[in-house]
Amino acid sequence: MQCIASTFDCTNSGRARPRVSGMQGGCCMRARVALLVAAVLIVACGGTSRTETVSPGAAGAGSGTATAVGSGVARQPRGELRLAFGIHMPGTLDATKDGFALVFVGVGETLMRINRQLKPEPWLAESVTQVDPTTWRVKLRPQAKFHDGSPVTAEDVAASFRRSWETQPTANTFIPKDTQVQVVDPLTLEFRTARPVGGFLNSLAAFQFVVHKPGTGGASMTGPYRPVRFETDNLLELEAFREHWGGPPPIARISIKLVPDANARALALQSGDVDMVFGLPPEIVKGLPPDIERAVIPSTRVHLVLFNHTRPPFNDPRVREATALAVDRGALNRAVLDGLGAVVSNAFPPSAPFEIVPAQDTDVARARQLLDEAGWRPGPDGGRVKDGKRLAFTLYSYPGRAELTPMAVVIQSQLKALGYDIQV
């Protein structure tokens, strides 16, 4: 399930840009096809040979101890899975430069991870304990190894965090770079922050902190799959890491091709060049032959529009509110997602495990009133004008997510009726 979100403000660019958060969407296979999917590849990488549990109350409270244990009988990896991605293909094998994509394909891991209930749970860490308001003790899994076969030690993890702080400015926004990291013993380290960090457990799951071995350029990680061939913007081949702390993953080999065009991904699937494709819009899936099974899997992905409120016309909050009120999210869902998504009236999707308070809805009459109050009056051609300038902006999209551009075109049409002049 994809979600059509409200509109929010952004100061990072001078344009309104539709962006998407969440996991890679849309998966199609000869044996199984998912239109809109949350972490299908991660589930495959995780395997059926291990499970993890977290001690009650450990996750999300910001205190206590989070622990996890492996279980199950190890199985030998078998077979090959050939995938085609339109987005989220790693652009590098350096954990400090593309941590999200490397975790997504099963190569990288963090000390903690966020589970399906959106709570932090131990991953590469065996446990994380809050000693006092500013001190956290991390115990590593004793069986964890890097892809080169060397054991993961507290010294390695401390060095990994230091390199992450040095190379990624955004890492400081999760855990301050003035945090002291002390090695207690080969499998234990302590983090001491200058002040309490309420989201520390969640921050240990940030993709800025993918654990990697020092001296390898960030390329030796700990995930269930190990890279064996990499061609930038083209191909990534992975093999099962049989020494993984959770046991061997179920699939022996995975190859991933980057195919940005959705139609080309569909053709690759039908010709047998690949076994699974991601990110196909409903209109393409409808044209696939009947031997391909369709499935819809809920996800937490949210589509939204970001405004730069430092530049006209969105430096006026009345214009931002009017734009948000003028968008008919239900129509977007029906026109672009074939009704398979859900309308979001808040920053969070309906699948979030907490109460959602509606924040905004479609109200065209109120949108017109706000634009009038802001001084944007209809001109002779129906387009709104203020101080000789048209109410105009460019709405940017990108082809990696096939549904975004059609969605932008629908938004263009909806806002045109209110006097906006939008280029997509």
RASULZI-V338634 format. One record per residue. N is the residue number from 0. RES is the residue in one letter. OMEGA is omega in whole degrees, 0 to 359 (* if undefined). BURIAL is 1 if it has 16 or more other ideal C-beta (glycine too) atoms within 10 Angstrom, else 0. Layout:
# RASULZI-V338634
n:N res:RES omega:OMEGA burial:BURIAL
n:N res:RES omega:OMEGA burial:BURIAL
This chain:
# RASULZI-V338634
n:0 res:M omega:172 burial:1
n:1 res:Q omega:186 burial:1
n:2 res:C omega:178 burial:1
n:3 res:I omega:190 burial:1
n:4 res:A omega:171 burial:1
n:5 res:S omega:177 burial:1
n:6 res:T omega:184 burial:1
n:7 res:F omega:184 burial:0
n:8 res:D omega:178 burial:0
n:9 res:C omega:182 burial:1
n:10 res:T omega:187 burial:0
n:11 res:N omega:182 burial:0
n:12 res:S omega:181 burial:0
n:13 res:G omega:184 burial:0
n:14 res:R omega:175 burial:0
n:15 res:A omega:188 burial:1
n:16 res:R omega:174 burial:1
n:17 res:P omega:179 burial:1
n:18 res:R omega:186 burial:1
n:19 res:V omega:172 burial:1
n:20 res:S omega:178 burial:0
n:21 res:G omega:186 burial:0
n:22 res:M omega:177 burial:1
n:23 res:Q omega:185 burial:1
n:24 res:G omega:173 burial:1
n:25 res:G omega:182 burial:1
n:26 res:C omega:180 burial:1
n:27 res:C omega:179 burial:1
n:28 res:M omega:172 burial:1
n:29 res:R omega:181 burial:0
n:30 res:A omega:184 burial:0
n:31 res:R omega:180 burial:0
n:32 res:V omega:175 burial:1
n:33 res:A omega:181 burial:1
n:34 res:L omega:188 burial:1
n:35 res:L omega:196 burial:1
n:36 res:V omega:175 burial:1
n:37 res:A omega:169 burial:1
n:38 res:A omega:175 burial:1
n:39 res:V omega:181 burial:1
n:40 res:L omega:179 burial:1
n:41 res:I omega:178 burial:1
n:42 res:V omega:179 burial:0
n:43 res:A omega:181 burial:1
n:44 res:C omega:182 burial:1
n:45 res:G omega:174 burial:1
n:46 res:G omega:179 burial:1
n:47 res:T omega:186 burial:0
n:48 res:S omega:180 burial:1
n:49 res:R omega:173 burial:1
n:50 res:T omega:179 burial:0
n:51 res:E omega:176 burial:1
n:52 res:T omega:178 burial:0
n:53 res:V omega:180 burial:1
n:54 res:S omega:184 burial:0
n:55 res:P omega:177 burial:0
n:56 res:G omega:185 burial:0
n:57 res:A omega:190 burial:1
n:58 res:A omega:167 burial:1
n:59 res:G omega:184 burial:1
n:60 res:A omega:180 burial:0
n:61 res:G omega:178 burial:0
n:62 res:S omega:180 burial:0
n:63 res:G omega:182 burial:1
n:64 res:T omega:173 burial:0
n:65 res:A omega:181 burial:1
n:66 res:T omega:178 burial:1
n:67 res:A omega:178 burial:1
n:68 res:V omega:176 burial:0
n:69 res:G omega:179 burial:1
n:70 res:S omega:178 burial:0
n:71 res:G omega:182 burial:0
n:72 res:V omega:182 burial:0
n:73 res:A omega:177 burial:0
n:74 res:R omega:180 burial:0
n:75 res:Q omega:179 burial:0
n:76 res:P omega:179 burial:1
n:77 res:R omega:169 burial:0
n:78 res:G omega:180 burial:0
n:79 res:E omega:176 burial:0
n:80 res:L omega:180 burial:1
n:81 res:R omega:186 burial:1
n:82 res:L omega:171 burial:1
n:83 res:A omega:179 burial:1
n:84 res:F omega:169 burial:1
n:85 res:G omega:182 burial:1
n:86 res:I omega:180 burial:1
n:87 res:H omega:170 burial:1
n:88 res:M omega:179 burial:1
n:89 res:P omega:178 burial:1
n:90 res:G omega:181 burial:0
n:91 res:T omega:175 burial:0
n:92 res:L omega:177 burial:1
n:93 res:D omega:184 burial:1
n:94 res:A omega:182 burial:1
n:95 res:T omega:183 burial:1
n:96 res:K omega:181 burial:1
n:97 res:D omega:185 burial:1
n:98 res:G omega:182 burial:1
n:99 res:F omega:184 burial:0
n:100 res:A omega:181 burial:1
n:101 res:L omega:173 burial:1
n:102 res:V omega:183 burial:1
n:103 res:F omega:182 burial:1
n:104 res:V omega:174 burial:1
n:105 res:G omega:181 burial:1
n:106 res:V omega:184 burial:1
n:107 res:G omega:177 burial:1
n:108 res:E omega:174 burial:1
n:109 res:T omega:181 burial:1
n:110 res:L omega:176 burial:1
n:111 res:M omega:173 burial:1
n:112 res:R omega:179 burial:1
n:113 res:I omega:184 burial:1
n:114 res:N omega:185 burial:0
n:115 res:R omega:175 burial:0
n:116 res:Q omega:179 burial:0
n:117 res:L omega:177 burial:0
n:118 res:K omega:179 burial:1
n:119 res:P omega:176 burial:1
n:120 res:E omega:181 burial:1
n:121 res:P omega:178 burial:1
n:122 res:W omega:175 burial:1
n:123 res:L omega:173 burial:1
n:124 res:A omega:173 burial:1
n:125 res:E omega:176 burial:1
n:126 res:S omega:174 burial:1
n:127 res:V omega:185 burial:1
n:128 res:T omega:174 burial:1
n:129 res:Q omega:182 burial:1
n:130 res:V omega:177 burial:0
n:131 res:D omega:186 burial:0
n:132 res:P omega:183 burial:0
n:133 res:T omega:182 burial:1
n:134 res:T omega:179 burial:0
n:135 res:W omega:179 burial:1
n:136 res:R omega:181 burial:1
n:137 res:V omega:173 burial:1
n:138 res:K omega:183 burial:1
n:139 res:L omega:176 burial:1
n:140 res:R omega:185 burial:1
n:141 res:P omega:182 burial:0
n:142 res:Q omega:184 burial:0
n:143 res:A omega:179 burial:1
n:144 res:K omega:170 burial:1
n:145 res:F omega:182 burial:1
n:146 res:H omega:176 burial:1
n:147 res:D omega:177 burial:0
n:148 res:G omega:180 burial:0
n:149 res:S omega:182 burial:0
n:150 res:P omega:175 burial:0
n:151 res:V omega:181 burial:1
n:152 res:T omega:178 burial:1
n:153 res:A omega:177 burial:1
n:154 res:E omega:179 burial:0
n:155 res:D omega:182 burial:1
n:156 res:V omega:178 burial:1
n:157 res:A omega:179 burial:1
n:158 res:A omega:178 burial:1
n:159 res:S omega:179 burial:1
n:160 res:F omega:180 burial:1
n:161 res:R omega:179 burial:0
n:162 res:R omega:179 burial:1
n:163 res:S omega:178 burial:1
n:164 res:W omega:182 burial:1
n:165 res:E omega:189 burial:0
n:166 res:T omega:184 burial:0
n:167 res:Q omega:179 burial:1
n:168 res:P omega:182 burial:0
n:169 res:T omega:179 burial:0
n:170 res:A omega:181 burial:1
n:171 res:N omega:181 burial:0
n:172 res:T omega:179 burial:0
n:173 res:F omega:175 burial:1
n:174 res:I omega:184 burial:1
n:175 res:P omega:183 burial:0
n:176 res:K omega:175 burial:0
n:177 res:D omega:175 burial:0
n:178 res:T omega:177 burial:1
n:179 res:Q omega:178 burial:0
n:180 res:V omega:183 burial:1
n:181 res:Q omega:177 burial:0
n:182 res:V omega:180 burial:1
n:183 res:V omega:175 burial:0
n:184 res:D omega:186 burial:0
n:185 res:P omega:182 burial:0
n:186 res:L omega:183 burial:1
n:187 res:T omega:174 burial:1
n:188 res:L omega:180 burial:1
n:189 res:E omega:175 burial:1
n:190 res:F omega:177 burial:1
n:191 res:R omega:180 burial:0
n:192 res:T omega:181 burial:1
n:193 res:A omega:180 burial:0
n:194 res:R omega:180 burial:0
n:195 res:P omega:177 burial:0
n:196 res:V omega:186 burial:1
n:197 res:G omega:181 burial:0
n:198 res:G omega:186 burial:0
n:199 res:F omega:180 burial:1
n:200 res:L omega:177 burial:1
n:201 res:N omega:182 burial:1
n:202 res:S omega:176 burial:1
n:203 res:L omega:176 burial:1
n:204 res:A omega:182 burial:1
n:205 res:A omega:182 burial:1
n:206 res:F omega:175 burial:1
n:207 res:Q omega:184 burial:1
n:208 res:F omega:173 burial:1
n:209 res:V omega:185 burial:1
n:210 res:V omega:181 burial:1
n:211 res:H omega:184 burial:1
n:212 res:K omega:178 burial:1
n:213 res:P omega:175 burial:0
n:214 res:G omega:180 burial:0
n:215 res:T omega:184 burial:0
n:216 res:G omega:179 burial:0
n:217 res:G omega:188 burial:1
n:218 res:A omega:180 burial:1
n:219 res:S omega:184 burial:1
n:220 res:M omega:192 burial:1
n:221 res:T omega:187 burial:1
n:222 res:G omega:182 burial:1
n:223 res:P omega:178 burial:1
n:224 res:Y omega:184 burial:1
n:225 res:R omega:179 burial:1
n:226 res:P omega:175 burial:1
n:227 res:V omega:177 burial:0
n:228 res:R omega:181 burial:0
n:229 res:F omega:174 burial:0
n:230 res:E omega:185 burial:0
n:231 res:T omega:178 burial:0
n:232 res:D omega:181 burial:0
n:233 res:N omega:193 burial:0
n:234 res:L omega:171 burial:0
n:235 res:L omega:177 burial:1
n:236 res:E omega:183 burial:1
n:237 res:L omega:172 burial:1
n:238 res:E omega:181 burial:1
n:239 res:A omega:176 burial:1
n:240 res:F omega:188 burial:1
n:241 res:R omega:179 burial:0
n:242 res:E omega:180 burial:1
n:243 res:H omega:185 burial:1
n:244 res:W omega:180 burial:1
n:245 res:G omega:185 burial:1
n:246 res:G omega:181 burial:1
n:247 res:P omega:176 burial:1
n:248 res:P omega:190 burial:1
n:249 res:P omega:185 burial:1
n:250 res:I omega:186 burial:1
n:251 res:A omega:185 burial:1
n:252 res:R omega:178 burial:1
n:253 res:I omega:174 burial:1
n:254 res:S omega:183 burial:1
n:255 res:I omega:175 burial:1
n:256 res:K omega:174 burial:1
n:257 res:L omega:179 burial:1
n:258 res:V omega:187 burial:1
n:259 res:P omega:184 burial:1
n:260 res:D omega:183 burial:0
n:261 res:A omega:178 burial:1
n:262 res:N omega:179 burial:0
n:263 res:A omega:176 burial:0
n:264 res:R omega:179 burial:1
n:265 res:A omega:179 burial:1
n:266 res:L omega:179 burial:1
n:267 res:A omega:178 burial:1
n:268 res:L omega:183 burial:1
n:269 res:Q omega:180 burial:1
n:270 res:S omega:181 burial:0
n:271 res:G omega:178 burial:0
n:272 res:D omega:178 burial:0
n:273 res:V omega:181 burial:1
n:274 res:D omega:185 burial:1
n:275 res:M omega:176 burial:1
n:276 res:V omega:184 burial:1
n:277 res:F omega:168 burial:1
n:278 res:G omega:178 burial:1
n:279 res:L omega:177 burial:1
n:280 res:P omega:184 burial:1
n:281 res:P omega:183 burial:1
n:282 res:E omega:177 burial:0
n:283 res:I omega:180 burial:1
n:284 res:V omega:180 burial:1
n:285 res:K omega:181 burial:0
n:286 res:G omega:179 burial:0
n:287 res:L omega:181 burial:1
n:288 res:P omega:187 burial:0
n:289 res:P omega:181 burial:0
n:290 res:D omega:177 burial:0
n:291 res:I omega:181 burial:1
n:292 res:E omega:177 burial:0
n:293 res:R omega:175 burial:0
n:294 res:A omega:177 burial:0
n:295 res:V omega:183 burial:1
n:296 res:I omega:181 burial:0
n:297 res:P omega:175 burial:1
n:298 res:S omega:178 burial:1
n:299 res:T omega:180 burial:1
n:300 res:R omega:179 burial:1
n:301 res:V omega:173 burial:1
n:302 res:H omega:178 burial:1
n:303 res:L omega:176 burial:1
n:304 res:V omega:180 burial:1
n:305 res:L omega:179 burial:1
n:306 res:F omega:167 burial:1
n:307 res:N omega:185 burial:1
n:308 res:H omega:175 burial:1
n:309 res:T omega:182 burial:0
n:310 res:R omega:177 burial:0
n:311 res:P omega:0 burial:1
n:312 res:P omega:188 burial:1
n:313 res:F omega:171 burial:1
n:314 res:N omega:175 burial:0
n:315 res:D omega:182 burial:1
n:316 res:P omega:178 burial:0
n:317 res:R omega:178 burial:1
n:318 res:V omega:178 burial:1
n:319 res:R omega:181 burial:1
n:320 res:E omega:180 burial:1
n:321 res:A omega:181 burial:1
n:322 res:T omega:179 burial:1
n:323 res:A omega:181 burial:1
n:324 res:L omega:184 burial:1
n:325 res:A omega:183 burial:1
n:326 res:V omega:177 burial:1
n:327 res:D omega:185 burial:1
n:328 res:R omega:177 burial:1
n:329 res:G omega:178 burial:0
n:330 res:A omega:176 burial:1
n:331 res:L omega:181 burial:1
n:332 res:N omega:182 burial:1
n:333 res:R omega:186 burial:0
n:334 res:A omega:188 burial:1
n:335 res:V omega:184 burial:1
n:336 res:L omega:178 burial:1
n:337 res:D omega:179 burial:0
n:338 res:G omega:184 burial:0
n:339 res:L omega:179 burial:0
n:340 res:G omega:178 burial:1
n:341 res:A omega:180 burial:1
n:342 res:V omega:180 burial:1
n:343 res:V omega:179 burial:1
n:344 res:S omega:182 burial:1
n:345 res:N omega:179 burial:1
n:346 res:A omega:186 burial:0
n:347 res:F omega:180 burial:1
n:348 res:P omega:179 burial:1
n:349 res:P omega:181 burial:0
n:350 res:S omega:180 burial:1
n:351 res:A omega:186 burial:1
n:352 res:P omega:176 burial:0
n:353 res:F omega:184 burial:0
n:354 res:E omega:179 burial:0
n:355 res:I omega:178 burial:0
n:356 res:V omega:180 burial:0
n:357 res:P omega:183 burial:0
n:358 res:A omega:179 burial:0
n:359 res:Q omega:181 burial:1
n:360 res:D omega:178 burial:0
n:361 res:T omega:179 burial:1
n:362 res:D omega:185 burial:0
n:363 res:V omega:180 burial:0
n:364 res:A omega:178 burial:0
n:365 res:R omega:178 burial:0
n:366 res:A omega:178 burial:1
n:367 res:R omega:181 burial:1
n:368 res:Q omega:180 burial:0
n:369 res:L omega:179 burial:1
n:370 res:L omega:177 burial:1
n:371 res:D omega:181 burial:0
n:372 res:E omega:180 burial:0
n:373 res:A omega:177 burial:1
n:374 res:G omega:179 burial:0
n:375 res:W omega:185 burial:1
n:376 res:R omega:178 burial:0
n:377 res:P omega:176 burial:0
n:378 res:G omega:182 burial:0
n:379 res:P omega:181 burial:0
n:380 res:D omega:180 burial:0
n:381 res:G omega:179 burial:0
n:382 res:G omega:183 burial:1
n:383 res:R omega:184 burial:1
n:384 res:V omega:175 burial:1
n:385 res:K omega:180 burial:1
n:386 res:D omega:177 burial:0
n:387 res:G omega:181 burial:0
n:388 res:K omega:180 burial:0
n:389 res:R omega:175 burial:1
n:390 res:L omega:190 burial:1
n:391 res:A omega:172 burial:0
n:392 res:F omega:178 burial:1
n:393 res:T omega:179 burial:0
n:394 res:L omega:186 burial:1
n:395 res:Y omega:176 burial:1
n:396 res:S omega:176 burial:1
n:397 res:Y omega:190 burial:0
n:398 res:P omega:183 burial:0
n:399 res:G omega:174 burial:1
n:400 res:R omega:191 burial:1
n:401 res:A omega:184 burial:1
n:402 res:E omega:188 burial:1
n:403 res:L omega:182 burial:1
n:404 res:T omega:175 burial:1
n:405 res:P omega:178 burial:1
n:406 res:M omega:178 burial:1
n:407 res:A omega:179 burial:1
n:408 res:V omega:178 burial:1
n:409 res:V omega:177 burial:1
n:410 res:I omega:177 burial:1
n:411 res:Q omega:181 burial:0
n:412 res:S omega:181 burial:0
n:413 res:Q omega:183 burial:1
n:414 res:L omega:177 burial:1
n:415 res:K omega:180 burial:0
n:416 res:A omega:179 burial:0
n:417 res:L omega:177 burial:1
n:418 res:G omega:177 burial:1
n:419 res:Y omega:174 burial:1
n:420 res:D omega:188 burial:1
n:421 res:I omega:172 burial:1
n:422 res:Q omega:180 burial:0
n:423 res:V omega:* burial:1
